[in-house]
């Protein structure tokens, strides 16, 4: 007996998604992505904050070691090319038409010429992963260095300057390194602040870690500071250096004033 020939009726039925089912699946994927992406962004932000705090810890310890080796005298807190400056300007300064590779090489050359580099021989420690200026074009706000030294610590703030670590009252409460987002190609000079009573900032801090910034302190420790006032965040976003446009007196400004070590005999402010 001949076997019966196969028939299309005997083939298994192959189901397929309907258009509505496909749209439902796409909608579910979109909802899941919307839920997961903020969590992933926060995780990335936490990771960059942890790395940045590690940078600050290494910078603060290198700063302490330099003073230990130099009769308690701090490394120069400026970065304009002075013989004792902790870091130097880019060699040359990033400009329009320059490639990013050349701009980075120039920045790294300036860091290596700084007096602090022998204590911390890794240029990447000078850069925060949250600092997005590195993605800009040279000559248009590009920068690599993410930190500045408080200006009165043997730095740019000559009217209130102190030069030895021993002149800092309670070093654990006085910061040295601050995250800063200068828009001039690198963080020019020092981080300046007027410690006397008033309602104006001078330099603009960077806030790269979800309302937080890292600080390196004069006793060698580092921490991440949560900012309290919206005006602090706004100042960081706008990067406005117009003195008249400074945000008003707030809790964050008071905190930074308290931590700004300087020659207190010149201001009458209690340390």
C-alpha distance (Angstrom), angle and dihedral (degrees) to the residues before:
residue distance angle dihedral
X1 . . .
X2 3.74 . .
X3 3.85 115.0 .
X4 3.72 113.9 -109.3
X5 3.76 113.0 -100.9
X6 3.80 116.2 -112.0
X7 3.75 116.5 -101.5
X8 3.78 131.9 -154.8
X9 3.79 85.4 -118.5
X10 3.82 89.9 67.2
X11 3.83 95.2 53.2
X12 3.83 115.6 102.3
X13 3.77 115.4 -101.7
X14 3.82 111.7 -108.9
X15 3.79 110.4 -145.1
X16 3.82 120.8 -153.3
X17 3.78 135.0 -168.2
X18 3.73 114.9 -92.3
X19 3.76 118.0 -134.9
X20 3.79 91.1 -105.1
X21 3.81 92.4 51.1
X22 3.79 90.7 49.4
X23 3.80 91.2 51.3
X24 3.81 90.4 49.6
X25 3.82 91.0 52.5
X26 3.81 91.3 48.7
X27 3.81 90.4 49.2
X28 3.82 91.4 51.1
X29 3.81 91.4 49.6
X30 3.81 90.0 49.6
X31 3.81 91.5 50.8
X32 3.81 91.9 49.1
X33 3.79 91.0 48.5
X34 3.80 91.1 50.0
X35 3.80 89.0 52.4
X36 3.80 96.0 45.5
X37 3.81 102.1 41.1
X38 3.84 95.9 67.0
X39 3.81 89.3 48.3
X40 3.80 90.4 50.5
X41 3.80 90.6 47.7
X42 3.80 90.7 51.3
X43 3.80 90.8 48.8
X44 3.80 90.3 51.4
X45 3.79 89.9 47.8
X46 3.81 91.6 50.6
X47 3.80 90.3 49.8
X48 3.81 92.9 50.5
X49 3.81 89.7 46.8
X50 3.80 91.7 52.3
X51 3.80 91.1 48.6
X52 3.80 90.6 47.7
X53 3.80 92.2 50.6
X54 3.80 88.2 51.6
X55 3.82 88.8 52.5
X56 3.79 90.3 51.4
X57 3.80 91.6 48.9
X58 3.80 91.3 52.9
X59 3.80 92.5 46.0
X60 3.80 92.4 49.1
X61 3.81 92.4 49.3
X62 3.82 91.7 47.3
X63 3.83 88.1 50.3
X64 3.83 90.1 53.4
X65 3.83 91.9 46.9
X66 3.79 91.5 51.7
X67 3.82 91.4 54.5
X68 3.80 90.7 46.1
X69 3.81 89.7 56.0
X70 3.82 94.0 44.2
X71 3.79 106.3 53.5
X72 3.83 92.5 -88.9
X73 3.82 92.4 -57.7
X74 3.80 112.4 139.4
X75 3.77 122.8 -125.2
X76 3.80 111.2 -99.7
X77 3.79 108.2 -80.1
X78 3.79 93.2 -151.3
X79 3.81 125.3 81.9
X80 3.80 105.8 -158.7
X81 3.79 96.9 109.5
X82 3.80 103.4 -79.7
X83 3.83 117.3 154.2
X84 3.81 93.2 -107.5
X85 3.81 99.9 33.0
X86 3.79 113.5 133.8
X87 3.82 90.9 -132.8
X88 3.80 134.5 8.9
X89 3.81 132.1 -137.7
X90 3.81 117.8 -90.9
X91 3.79 113.7 -77.2
X92 3.05 94.5 -108.9
X93 3.80 112.2 8.0
X94 3.85 111.4 -112.6
X95 3.79 111.7 -98.2
X96 3.79 139.3 175.6
X97 3.78 113.2 -73.4
X98 3.80 93.1 27.6
X99 3.80 116.7 120.6
X100 3.79 118.3 -118.4
X101 3.79 89.5 -118.5
X102 3.79 90.9 57.2
X103 3.81 91.4 43.9
X104 3.81 91.7 52.5
X105 3.78 91.8 47.3
X106 3.80 88.7 53.4
X107 3.80 92.8 49.3
X108 3.80 91.7 48.2
X109 3.81 90.3 49.6
X110 3.81 90.3 54.9
X111 3.80 92.4 48.9
X112 3.80 91.6 50.4
X113 3.82 91.0 52.7
X114 3.80 91.2 55.9
X115 3.80 120.3 104.9
X116 3.81 92.9 -122.3
X117 3.80 95.6 57.2
X118 3.81 95.7 83.7
X119 3.83 87.0 63.3
X120 3.80 95.0 45.6
X121 3.78 111.4 28.3
X122 3.79 99.6 -177.0
X123 3.80 118.1 93.6
X124 3.81 91.4 -162.1
X125 3.81 90.8 68.5
X126 3.81 86.9 68.1
X127 3.83 91.1 61.6
X128 3.81 129.7 72.9
X129 3.81 115.5 -146.5
X130 3.80 88.5 -137.3
X131 3.80 91.8 59.3
X132 3.79 101.8 104.1
X133 3.81 95.2 -177.0
X134 3.81 87.3 92.8
X135 3.83 87.4 71.0
X136 3.81 93.2 58.2
X137 3.77 124.8 91.1
X138 3.82 119.4 -95.0
X139 3.78 109.1 -94.8
X140 3.82 91.9 25.4
X141 3.80 103.6 80.3
X142 3.82 96.0 -60.3
X143 3.82 115.3 155.8
X144 3.81 138.6 154.9
X145 3.82 105.4 -170.8
X146 3.79 110.6 84.7
X147 3.80 104.4 -176.6
X148 3.81 140.5 65.2
X149 3.80 133.9 -171.7
X150 3.82 120.0 -117.8
X151 3.78 105.5 -95.1
X152 3.82 101.9 -123.7
X153 3.82 92.6 55.1
X154 3.80 95.6 93.4
X155 3.77 87.0 -57.6
X156 3.78 143.2 105.8
X157 3.82 97.8 -47.5
X158 3.82 93.7 85.5
X159 3.83 96.1 167.2
X160 3.82 91.4 62.9
X161 3.79 100.5 25.6
X162 3.80 125.7 148.1
X163 3.79 120.5 -173.7
X164 3.80 107.9 -169.2
X165 3.79 129.4 64.3
X166 3.80 88.7 -133.9
X167 3.81 88.9 66.9
X168 3.81 91.2 63.3
X169 3.81 110.7 98.2
X170 3.84 111.7 -140.4
X171 3.84 97.7 -7.6
X172 3.81 92.1 -160.3
X173 3.83 88.6 68.4
X174 3.82 97.9 44.8
X175 3.78 120.4 80.5
X176 3.80 124.5 -143.2
X177 3.82 105.1 179.9
X178 3.81 124.4 47.0
X179 3.79 131.2 -178.4
X180 3.79 106.7 -114.0
X181 3.81 135.2 179.1
X182 3.78 108.7 -157.6
X183 3.81 112.3 175.7
X184 3.82 96.7 -149.5
X185 3.83 98.6 92.0
X186 3.81 95.5 -84.9
X187 3.80 137.2 16.1
X188 3.79 96.8 -77.8
X189 3.81 117.6 -149.9
X190 3.81 120.7 -27.0
X191 3.80 136.7 -40.1
X192 3.80 104.2 -89.2
X193 3.78 128.0 -159.7
X194 3.79 132.9 162.6
X195 3.82 105.5 -125.4
X196 3.79 93.6 -165.5
X197 3.83 118.6 97.7
X198 3.78 111.9 -76.8
X199 3.75 143.6 107.4
X200 3.80 103.4 -108.0
X201 3.76 134.6 97.1
X202 3.80 118.2 -150.5
X203 3.82 106.9 -163.6
X204 3.79 125.4 29.9
X205 3.78 119.9 -113.4
X206 3.78 121.7 -146.0
X207 3.81 119.9 -120.7
X208 3.81 105.7 -165.6
X209 3.81 101.9 148.8
X210 3.80 109.7 66.5
X211 3.82 99.9 -75.3
X212 3.80 90.7 -28.4
X213 3.80 136.6 101.5
X214 3.79 132.3 -173.3
X215 3.79 125.1 -120.6
X216 3.81 132.5 -166.6
X217 3.81 114.5 -147.4
X218 3.80 135.2 -147.6
X219 3.82 94.1 -111.1
X220 3.82 90.8 58.0
X221 3.80 100.3 -100.7
X222 3.81 127.6 117.8
X223 3.78 134.2 -156.2
X224 3.78 143.5 174.2
X225 3.80 114.4 -111.6
X226 3.80 121.9 -149.3
X227 3.82 110.4 -143.1
X228 3.77 117.8 -138.1
X229 3.79 107.4 -163.4
X230 3.79 130.1 68.0
X231 3.80 90.6 -141.6
X232 3.82 89.4 64.9
X233 3.79 90.4 55.5
X234 3.81 91.7 45.2
X235 3.80 91.2 51.5
X236 3.79 90.5 52.1
X237 3.81 92.9 48.8
X238 3.78 95.8 48.8
X239 3.82 95.7 38.9
X240 3.79 86.9 -152.3
X241 3.81 113.7 179.8
X242 3.80 94.0 -177.4
X243 3.80 103.5 119.0
X244 3.80 92.7 -150.2
X245 3.80 90.9 56.1
X246 3.80 96.6 56.9
X247 3.80 116.8 131.6
X248 3.83 112.8 -106.0
X249 3.78 127.3 -98.4
X250 3.80 110.7 -61.4
X251 3.81 142.3 158.7
X252 3.79 93.1 -87.9
X253 3.80 93.5 52.7
X254 3.81 90.3 49.4
X255 3.81 89.9 50.4
X256 3.80 92.1 51.7
X257 3.81 92.3 46.1
X258 3.83 90.5 53.7
X259 3.80 90.7 51.9
X260 3.81 96.6 46.2
X261 3.83 104.6 106.2
X262 3.80 114.2 -151.1
X263 3.81 144.6 134.4
X264 3.81 98.3 -58.6
X265 3.81 93.2 -169.0
X266 3.80 87.3 69.9
X267 3.81 95.7 54.0
X268 3.79 106.7 28.4
X269 3.82 88.5 -131.9
X270 3.81 114.2 140.9
X271 3.84 112.0 -114.9
